[in-house]
Amino acid sequence: MRTYVYIDGFNFYYGAVKGTPYKWLDFKSLCKDILAPHHDILSIKYFTARVKPMGDANRPLRQEVYFSALKKQIPEFSIYFGHFLSHPAYMPLVSNPAQKAQVLKTEEKGSDVNLALHLLNDAWHNRYDCAILISNDSDLAEALRMIKTDHNKKIGWLVPKNLTRNNISPSRELSKLADFRRFINKATLAACQLPNPIPGTNIHKPASW
């Protein structure tokens, strides 16, 4: 079964590996570990944005090292970038919602739209039989519905579930559309780390990871 994998980078990070020692993740190894053997993984598409320092000057460097590692280790891997927007905003206080404070609000823009467009465009060109989504973003539901009903594609859903905050619930909208669902658990993350260093390179896992 021709299989394309679509990863919502920040949704996955905050939903699965933030606060864990498993950030040096090999996405191809992860998918092969979870999916049935008949899935022939032809492409792994990763949608994200370049992070800003925000008090940690090495954040962008660590991200770039990881991107380089993924591209060297996984020939099928490609990255598509959105961007960050920061702007002042007045937000209600938790302790007193009637009172507001001015904050700097930073939002990641473009990744979900880019992911949805690639899902649809690849289906239109009949590049896959099964699309694997790694995200818990219900905004992607309409794109999944279209590839399922209009293009008769199978949908697999790998659910990123934060290991340190188990109160996160899987999206009901995505659950209705998926032909099958698998949770990404701690054992799989631990077993599917990239080699360190990446063979034939000088790319090492960041020390703080």
N, C-alpha and C positions, 0 to 999 in steps of 0.2 A: 504494500500500500504506500503510494507516494505521500510523504508527510512533510509538511512545512510547520515550523514552530515559531510562534510569535510571543515575544516576551515584553511585558510592560515593566521596564527596568526599575523605576522608583516604587511602583506598586509591589513588585517582588521584593525589593530591598527592605521596605518597611513592613512587609507582610511575612517575611521568612527569615532574613539573616541579620537584620539590625540587632545589635546587642549580643550576637553569637560569634563563635570563632570560625564560622563557615563561609566567610565572605569570598574566599578564593575558590569560587565554585566553577566547576566544569559543566556547562549546560548540556553539552552533548552526552556526557556520561550520565547526567541526571535523567535525561529523557530516555536513554537506552535502558537505564535501570528500572524506570517506572513503566514504560510502554511495552506492549507485547512485541515479540520478535518479528512479526510481519510488517512492522512499521519501518519503512526505508526513509531515513531522515535526509532529505535533500537540501534543506535550507533551515537555518536558525537565524531569525531576525530579531534584533534587540533594539528597543526604542527607549531613548533616554534623553538627558540633557547634560551638558558639562556643568559640574558643580562649581560654586563660588567658594572662596576661602572661608568667609563668615567666622572669623576668629581662629581659623586653623589653616595656616598657609600651605600645609602639605595635602589638604583634601584633594585639590585638582590633580596633583602629582600622583597620589595613590590611585585615583580613578583612571588616569591615563596609563599607568602601569598595568592595571587590570585589563583595560581594553586591549593593550598590546599583547598581553598573555593570551587572551581569548582568541584574538585573530591569528596568532602564531600556532596555537594548539588545535584550533577547530577550523578546517578549510571551509566548511559550510557557513561559517559565522559572518554576519554583517551587522553594522550599527547605523542607526538612523537617528539624527539629533533634532530635538525640539530646543527650547530655550527657557531661561528663567526671566521672570519679570518681577521687579520689586517696586513697591509704591507705598506711601503712607496711607493708613486706614484707621478709622475709629472702630474699635471692637468692644463689645460688652464684657465686663468683668465677671468671672465665675462667681465670685462672692456676692456680687450685686449687679445683676444683669441690667438694671436701670441706669447704671453708671458706666460710662465708656472711657477708654484710654486710647491714645494714639499709638499705634504700633507700626513697624515696618513689615508689611505683608509680602512674602515671597511665594510666587506660584510657578509651577512648572507648566509650560504651555507647549502644545503641539504633539506630544508623544501619543496620546490616545487617538487623536485625529489621524496621525501618520500610520499608526497600527491598523486602524479600521480601513484606511484607504488601501494599504498593502494587502490585507485580508481579501478585500473585494477585487482588487486588480488581479491578484494571483489566481483567484477563483475564475474570474472572467477569461483569463488566458489558459485555464485548465492546467495549471502547473502542479496541483496537488489533488489527492483524493481525500486526505484528512488534514484538517487544520488543528494544531495543538495550541491552545491559548494558556499562557501563564500570566494570570492577572486575576484580581477580584473586583475589577471595575465594571459596574453594571452599565456604564455609558457605552460599552462595546456590544451590548445585547442586540441592538438593531442590525449592526453589521453581521453578526453571527446568524441572525434570523434570515437575512438576505442570502448568505452563502448556502444556508441549509435548504431554504425553500426554493430559491431561484436557480441554484447551481447543483443541488443534490449532493453537497459535500458533507462528510462526517466531521463532527466536532469533538475533540477531546479537551478536557479542562483539567489542568494541573493547578490545584488551589494552593497559593502561598498562605500559610497560616503561621503567624508570629509565635515562636516558641516561648517567648517571654510574656506574651499578652494573649492568652487563650480565649479571651472574650470576643475576639473577632469572628464574625459569622460569615459563611460563604454567601455570595450574592444569590438571591432567589431567582433573579432574572436570568443569570447565566446558567443556573442549575436547570432551568426549564428547557434550555436549548442544547445542552451538552448531551452527546450520545453516551459518553462515559466520563466519570469524574474520579480523580485520584488526588489524595492529599500528599503534599511534600513534607515528609516527616524528618525528624532529627537524624535518624539512622541513615537515610538516603543522602542528606546533605553532608554528613560526615564521611560517607563512603565515596562521594563524587567530587573531591577536591582536585584542583589542578596540580600537576607535579611542580615541585619547587626545588631548583629553578625549572623553567620551561626548557625541555631538551634542545640543545643546539643554540641556546641564547644565553644572555646574561640577565634575563628577566626573572626577578625574585619576588616572592610574596612580600608585601609591605610588612615591616617589623611589628607594627601596632595591630596587625590583623591576626 
